């Protein structure tokens, strides 16, 4: 290509450059050579570079800010964006993401039933509310018991409220055990199903460890901040206004900027931290860490334990139980390093690696001046704003999992929420 010549930098900056091919310019005032590339190929990727497969199915990389879709070669396929590089390891976020429940259903294992042929009565409750009618069964086989239980749950008049009526409860025999599913899982109240006459043991998320705490920089054991800029932005306006003296290791939500600056209850905070930025940093989660949920760094292993678990729906068809994990696990491209099973729902500390430096979504920030990852994602797929709600594969409690929240911090929420699942993978770079 010809080399364009400009007398000075101002003339170069004002000139119109090609949008279909790379431009090489010589600036005669001493600035030197300027290269404005289009779809520039690099062999040693860094944060923000775009992963793609060429027409022969080989892994290639395009330098951040040089991708041009109109000039992207036919037969090539974009995959994702590098969001962390450490030595030969390159972490990649998939170009697409989508909203998914952590668990599609809620589930119990039912025991304590009698198969003596006599009549037995069971009273059901949900969140303390007793069903309108008791369940009476007479069975000599497990199949008889399940059939009668399904008949009971299919009768809307038996339910005391709509959470049960609309829950689509169904019992199935799985590996010799009676499993009861809430197929239309959409509220926490459905989880609190109780009985007198049967034993119900919840059976969701048991495949992976449960850890319900993390450590902040102030050594408090609680949820904490993940993205400093967003955490500060949100807390400064939407934090707490204290009504008593603030301690240094509170597990509560941070105070507002106004309270920190002016409230008499925050005098210890001002004396200790000096400024609001330092105070907010004390409320940030430590990750990775050797204690709490931040020790669970292997999202790939956690996803593999969840992704293939199934349940039987109302028609008896098998469906995947953990939809967020399954979605990530099922991402597949035509390369052995990028096929199904090589992608995963990130653990909480892995999610923090992505979100800690994201700026897209902050006040005044768009895809033209944001972080490198979202500048690239905006050109090939779905962005991951700092205001996202993103599932992790890390389980918090018997009915909660950890997530990154739109306020810029880590927290936990119910399995039935439809948060965004963002697939990750890890590649080894051989330069």
Buried (B, 14 or more C-beta within 10 A) or exposed (E): EEEBEBEEBEBBEEEEEEEEEBBEBEBEEEEEEBEBBBBBEBEEBBBBBBBBBEEEBEBBBBBBBBBBEEBBEEEBBBBBBBBBBEEEEBBBBBBBBBBBBBBBBBBBBBEEBBBEEEEBEBBBBBBEBEBBBBBEBBBEEBEBBBBBBBEBBEEEEBBBEEBBBBBBBBBBEBEEEBBBBBBBBBBBBBBBBBBEBBEBEBBBBBBBEBBBBBBBBBEBBBBBBBBBBBBBBBBBEEBBEBEEEBEEEBBEBBBBBBBBBEBEBBEEBBEEBEEBEEBBBBBBBBBBBEEBBBBBBBBBEBBBBBBBBEBBBBEEEEBBBBBBBBBBBEBEBEBEEBEEBBBBBBBBBBBBBBBBBBBBBBEEBEBEEBBBBBBBBBBBBBBBBBBBBBBBBBBBBBBBBBBBBBBBBBBBBBBBBBBBBBBBBBBEBEE
